[in-house]
Amino acid sequence: MSSLIIKSKVEIDKWLNQFIITSQRLFENYDTLVDDIITNVKDNGDEALINLTNKFDNLKLERDTFYFLDEEINNASNMISKKEKDAIKLAAIRIEKYHIKQFPDDKFWIDDLGVELGYRWTPITSVGIYVPGGLASYPSSVLMNAIPAKVAGVNKITMVTPTPSGKINPLVLYAAKIAGINKIIKIGGAQAIAALTYGTESVEAVDKIVGPGNSFVAAAKRKLFGQVGIDTVAGPSEVLIIADNDQNASWIAADLLAQAEHDENARSILITDSLNFAKTVESEVKKLLVNLKDNGIAKKSWFKNGVIIVVNDIKDSIGLANRIAAEHLQICTNNPELISNNIVNAGAIFLGEHTPEVFGDYILGSNHVLPTSRTARFSSPLSVLDFMKRTSISKMSFTASKNLGTAAKTLATSESLNAHALSASLRIPLEDE
């Protein structure tokens, strides 16, 4: 297999341009099929969900079997080892503590004209959480999506998850129980997103949908945004590692493969200032792949999308990192803060060789639902604020209304909005007009 190392400016620019183009073309191949699924669910409700679940997940549902029963959830919990339960509980505690610190405060004040102004935060009433099933079944995603919603004060949390052939990871159900999710539906795919958006005879519509899914789920979320709140349209997962020659090449190789094994479209990128280190890491990746259990996805991803970029100076990585705007940015240098302080586009940053991105997936406490496909240029990790609304509140006294009324009338008149001008003028004493 050919080398994945690129080092000339021409090669780097060519790769970066292709990276940007690829990021912009996500989901185009799924639009027609997803349109049909959405229309089917909107028009036919439960019947569509039953037929589509049978077709795509080989699961025959009836209306009274859409939801997991408490007995099923408890039975799944009994299948889990104490070690696994303790790990999930520890992760849940850390995630909750982290997100409690994000809780916003209401604020009110009186300005110099006597106008009372402010804003108040309130939780979204109902939220739907999508949790992948099948090949990608992640209890960690349950915690990362549900716990911030709970911290925010959301009362109704409905989880949807595909259960192909009736199978589900018991850890997913246990995590849902720990996180306090109200209802769990055995449905996935674009049809689940449509059901949460429009509602059916058995599924209650929600106000916002969060959580990663496959390309069909992402395409459905993109199409339904505006009719329902959406956290983000997630593309393939990605990691960018910046590392100098003093790092452990085997560790860096493992970190790259940890990202690659998500799916074959995942992107693992290394930037280094040492050609020798680049070659060593490339060699270590190949060695690790030989011994990595179930390495098929990681191998496809690495040789399809993996790249090692060699720059003249490690500081040259800053400009590249800001253009790549990676979901995960791992900085493994002797003084990672020197680079981190100049990074403005990244979903999450992990500093130093002892802080691999993998820890962020599970146990650090920060959220692992992050902007992908260069959307870190304008968006942020999932947070408590994603489950809250900020409402502006104002109150004017007679004096304040009098002081501002003339200016409001003038602006309304300049925009030819005569009813606006009338409304303002009625608050102005005649002698002030």
N, C-alpha and C positions, 0 to 999 in steps of 0.2 A: 504493500500500500504506500502511496506517495506521502511525502511529508506534509504536515499541516502548519508548518512554520512559514510565516511571511515577514520580510524585514525591509524591503525597499519601500520608499514613499509611494511609488506607483502601485505596488501590490496592496499596500495598506489602504490607500484611497479607493482602489477598485473594490476591495472587500467591504469597506465601510459604506460605499454607495449601494452595493448590493444588499447589505444588511438593512439599510433604511428602506429600500424598495420592498424587500420581503416583508418588513414590518407593516407596510402600508397596504398590503394586498391580502390580508387575512380574511377568511370567511366567505370570499366571493363565490367559491364553488358550492356553498351550502344554501344559498339564498332561496332558490326555487323550492327545494324540498322542505325547508323550514317554513316558507310561506304557506305551503299546503298543510303542514302539520298544525300551524297556528290557526288557520281558517277552520280546519276540521274540529279542533277543540272548542273554538269559539262558537261554532254552529251546533255541534253535537254533544258537547259536554262529556258526561261520564262514559257514554257509549264510545266516544272517540278515544278516551283514555284507556278503556278496556281493550279495544282493538289494537291500538298502537303499542301498548305494553306487551300484549301477546306477540305482536309482530317483531318488535325490536329486542325484547328481553325474555322471550319464551316463557312468559308468566301469565297464567290465566287468572285474572282478578274478577271478583264480583264487587258490587257496590259496598257490601258489608265487609269486604276484606281489603279495602284500600289502605287502612291504617294498621300500624303495628299495635297489638294489644299489650297491655301492661304485663300479661303473663309471658308473652314472647320476649319482651324487653328484659324481664327478670330472668328468664331461662338463659338468655344470651349472657347476662351478667355472671351467671353461675359457671359459664364455660371459660371464664377468663382467670388467669393466674393472679395471685396476690401481687406479684411483682409488676404485672401489667397494670393492675388497678392502682397501685401506689404511684406508678409513673404518670398515669393519666391524672390522678388527683393532684400530684405535685405540679404538673403543667397547668392545670386549671387554676390552682392557687396563685401561681406566678403570673398568669395571664390576667387574672382578675386584679391583682395588686397593681400591675402596670397600667391597666386601663382605668382604674379608679382615679389615677392622677390626671387623666385627660378630662375628667368631668368639668364642664364649663360653669361659670358663675353668671347669674343674671346681673345686669348692671343698669342703674337708673341715676340720672343727674338732672339738675336745673341749669340751663345756660344763662348767659348774661342778659338775655331779654325776658327771662322768666318762663321759658318754655320747658316743660317737663319732658324729657326724652329717655329712651332706654330700649332694652331688649330683654326678652325672656326665652329661655330654652325649655322645650317640652319634648318628650319622647315620641317617636313615631308609634302609632297605635298597633300596627301589625306588620310582621316581617316574615318573609319566606327565606329559608336557607337551603341552598342547593349543595348537596354533598355527593361527590363522585362515587360511583360504585364500579363493579367489574374489575378491570385492570388496575384502576386507581381508586382505592378505597382507604380514605384517610380519616381516622378518628381525630387527628390533630386539627383538621379543617373544621370539624364540628365545634371544637373548643374555641378556635380563633374567630369564628363567625358568631357563635351564640353568646359567648361571655360578654363581649362589648355591648351587645344588644341588651343583655340583662342589666349590665351596669348602667346603661342609659335609661332604663326603666320601661323597656318594651314589655307589654303584658302578654301579647299573643305572638308566639314564635312557632311557625310550622316548618318542619324539615321535610324535604323531598329527597329521595335517594333511589336510584335504580337497584333492583334486586334481581339480576339475571338468573333465570331458572329458580327463583325463590331463595337464592343464596345471598347472605349479607355477612360482612365482617362483624362478629359480635362486639368487637371493640368500638365500632361506630355507634351501636345502640347504647353501650355503656357510657360512652362519652356524651351522648345526647341526654342520658339520664342525669349525669353529673352536672351538665350545663343547664338543666332546667327547661329543656324544650318541651312544649305543650303537646304537639302532635307530630307523628312521623308517618309519612305517606310512602308507599312502596312503588313510586313512579319516578322516572327520570327522563332525561332527554329534553328536547325542545317542547314536547307535550307537557312536561311538568312546569316549565316556565310559562307556557300559555295558560295552564290551569290556575296557577297562582296569580296571573294577571287578570283574567276575566272571571274566574270562579266557575264552578260547575255545580251540579246538583249536590255533590258530596264534598267538594273542595271549596273552602272559603277564599275569596280573593284577598290579597294582602296589599299593603301600601308600598312596600319596597322588597326587592329580591337581591340577595347577596350570595356570594360563594362561587368558586370556580367550577368549571365543567369542561366537557369536550367541545369540539368546534361547533357542533349543532347547538349546544347550550349557549355558547358565546354568540352565535349568529342570532339566536332567538332573543337574547337579552338586548342585543344591539337594535333589533327591529322593534321591540316593545318598549324601549326607553321612551319616556314621555307619557305613556299610558300607565306605567308603574315606575316607581323609583328603581334605579339600577346602581349597584356599587361601581362596577367597571366591566368592560368587555375584555376578559382575560385572553391573552395569546399564549404561545408556548413559553414555558418557564425558562429563565436564563440566569447565568452567573457570569460576572466579570471579575477576574482575580488579577490584582496588580502585585507582583512579587519581584523582589530583587534576588541577587545571587546567594544571599546568606540564608535562604529558606530551605526547609526540608522538601526536596523534590517529590518524595513519595507522598507526603502529606498533601501537597498541592495537586498532585495527580489524582489522589482519592477525592479531593474536594471537587475537581472538575467532573469526575465520573458520578459523584453524588447528584449533581445536577443533570447529567446526561441521562440517567436512568429514569427520569420522570416520564419522558416519552421521546420518540425518535425525532421529534421536531424541536426538542429542547436545545438550548444553545449554551455551550461552555466555552468561555474565552479567557485566555491568559495573556497579559501584557507584562513583558519583562525587559530589562536592559542588558541581558546577558544571553548571547547565542548559545553558549555552553549549557547554561541552565535550561534554556528552552529545549535543547536536544535531550537533556537528561529527563526533563518532565515528560516529554513525548515518549521516551523509552519506558519510563515508569508507568505511564498510562497503559501501554501495551502489555507490560508485565502483569499489572493488576487485572486487566481484562481477562487474562488467561485463567486466573483463580477466582474471579468474581462469580458468585452464584447467580444464575439467571441473567447472564450478561447481554442477552440479545438486544434489548432496547438500548442499553448504554452504549454498546458497540456501534449500532446503527447511528445513534445520535452523534457520537463522537466523530465518526468518520464522514458523516454527512454535514455536520454543522460546527464541529469543534475547530478552533483555530488558536494558534500561538503567535502573537505579534511581538516582534523584537524592535525596541526603540533605542535611540542613541543614549538617552538619559531618562531615568525613571520619572523625572518631572514631565517628560513629554506625554506620559500616560494621562495626565490631567485633562488635556484638551480632548483626547480620544474618549475618555470616560464620560465627559460631559456630552459628547455627541452621541455616544452609544446609549446613554441614559438607561443603564441596566436595572433590572428588577432587584438583583442582589449584587452588591459591590463588596468584594472582600479584599482588604488591603494588607498584604503581608510584607512589610518592610521594617527596617529598624526603627523608624519614627513614622508610623502610619498617619499620625495627625497632620503632618506637614502636607500630605496629599489630601487627606479627608477635608481639611479646612478650605480647600479650593474646589471641592466638588459641589455642584449645585443641582445636578440631575442624577438621582439614584433613588430607588425605592427604599432600600435599607442598606446601611453600611456596617461592615464588620471589621473591627480593627485588631490587627495582630494575629500571629500564627496560632494562638490559643483560642481564637474566636471564629471557628469555621461557620459558614452559613448554615450548616446542618443544625447547629444548636438553635438558631433562630427559627427553624422549622417547627421545633418542638417545645423548648424548655426555657428560653431566655425570658419570655414574658411579652416581648414586643410581638406585633401581629405579623403573621407570614402571608396574609392576603395583601399583595403588593402590585403596583402598576407594572405592566409588562409592555413589550412592543414599543418602547421609547415613550410611553405615556408618563413616565416619571418626570418628563419635562414640564408637566402641568398638573399632575395629580399625586396623591399621597397614599400611604398605607391605610388599610381599613382601621377605623378608630371609633370611639364612643360617639364622636360628632356625626358619623355617618348614620347613626340611629336617632338623631335628634334634629329638631327644627328650631330655628331662631326667628322669633316674631318681634317685629319692631313695635314699640308702644310710645305714644306721645299724647300730651295733654297741654292745651293752651288756655291761658287765662284771657279775660277780656282785654287786658292791657297788651299781652303778647300778640293776640289776634289783631289788635289795632295796629301794632308796630310793624307787623309783617304783611298785613293785608294788601297794602298798596303795591308792594313789590310782586306779590303773588298775582294780583290783577293785571299788572303790567306784563308779566311773563305770559300769562294765559292769553291776553289780547294779542301779543306778538306772534303767538302760535295759532291765531284765529279760532281759538276754542272759547266761544262766547259764553257757553253755560258755565265753564270753569271761571271765567272772569266775573260772571254774575254771582256765583257762589262766594267768591272772595270779597266782592264789593259789598255784599250784604252784611259782612262782618266789620265794615269800615264805617265809622260815624260820618255823616254827610259833610261835616265841616273839614274832614281830612281828605276828601276826594279831590 
